[in-house]
């Protein structure tokens, strides 16, 4: 029974709980047992909240027994990326500078999860402050890919994706600034969706790059991702860039797509991303997937987005610039680490010592890079020019969506790589985000859908949609899911 | 030609209040030079007349009603502080003592 529970989808678990065939406590215990059995090898979690999870599950069971009508995911366990604040529960953002911090408030998304009766199992590992593509930049050691424990699970949200892939949780929350939900989804064979920027609240999300940061769902099925999207999405007055509009009909679209009929849907193949820059095994699976979409009735048209090749350079100016400003708050005064406060150092020296001891190398590189790009004399040529390129990328999307309902590309250029193979050259690590970054700069939604294996490792198809048309990517994803065999990792 | 020198990296680290070590400077200077040469490609795009985009949501000046709402208590606000005294954040001395 326990094995069945952890391998069930969130929708199935919700059904079992609603019908009384399983209690929320039983479902939660099954997942906590699974975590206890395998997480020493996977290291998806930085903190497991057994007590809080069982209490939340018992509360759902009690409310159901009392006859209350609960939401569609009530009682279903979920893992939350450690970049979202959880009241009283440790939150580190993968950094030593926040080790031991217990936030005094919940992020809006966390609050919505609790109100919908989801059971938070714990906090998942990530690259420090969400900067990275492998979790190797976590201050607390990397997460391992359930498909091959010697390989990276993607990043920054590698913990969330690995927890879902390893059946430690049916659902997880990630955050996507340049691909941190989609790339881990692709390399672990799971579904990862970045909603429209502003479609999910940033309140309580520890800021990396505020104009790009977007929380979203991780799951094993498209329907589960859509159900979670519907719970966490929607306007939040506490976030000034939250879009005051209802969540697009993502669940309905996922169910419509499951019929496997894509007749009349125009799918745009981005010429610049259809072959160049990706390894041959990924290109081969991508081409087979395009054929599968044609068989489902989709009309595939080639579109050109000439500025996409400048997306990666523009992103690595914009995101570090915003990060250098956002991370100024970690000064050893209000929370977190303080170093050198021994009576011999000034406040400024204490701040500098604290930040040098508390931040890891990738965070320091990006702070320095951002400080450079924003500095007088370089601003126009770097940060200012990157913002103009951002405008042109948005125009490329707008023109492409005249010809196509959605755009497709591989999610990431390469499958899960071995640990240590890209940390020596930071720019090689950045290339993992080559195909995911354009949607962040534009602000539109994008999803990674498992679509096959290359040398035994998962490959993802990325579907990009226009702003606030998140439903379209779920429809395509569900149709593809109906014909692609589910990717099941080897037993751990 | 290098896009950024070791001295510039040291100056930027100081501006960003990062007390980096000599060893870190050696490593970062080379790495940042590679990164900067790659991202400088944005300069190839002819964009003189293109307006900049700061973020993708067409909202400005989002305001709310000016009403009193509950916030964190003083205890909650101080709960994560490395050091607190008399209900305030305690910091090392800011002003030099007069000699």
Interface residues (C-beta under 8 A of the other chain):
Chain A: X101 X102 X103 X104 X105 X197 X198 X210 X211 X237 X240 X241 X243 X307 X310 X313 X314 X316 X317 X324 X328 X331 X332 X333 X334 X335 X336 X337 X338 X341 X343 X345 X346 X347 X348 X349 X350 X351 X352 X353 X355 X356 X359 X361 X364 X365 X367 X368 X369 X371 X372 X375 X381 X382 X384 X385 X386 X387 X388 X389 X390 X391 X392 X394 X425 X426 X427 X430 X441 X442 X443 X444 X467
Chain B: X4 X8 X9 X12 X13 X14 X15 X16 X17 X18 X19 X20 X21 X24 X27 X28 X31 X32 X34 X35 X36 X38 X39 X40 X41 X42 X43 X44 X45 X47 X50 X51 X52 X53 X54 X55 X56 X57 X59 X62 X64 X72 X76 X77 X79 X80 X81 X82 X83 X89 X91 X92 X93 X94
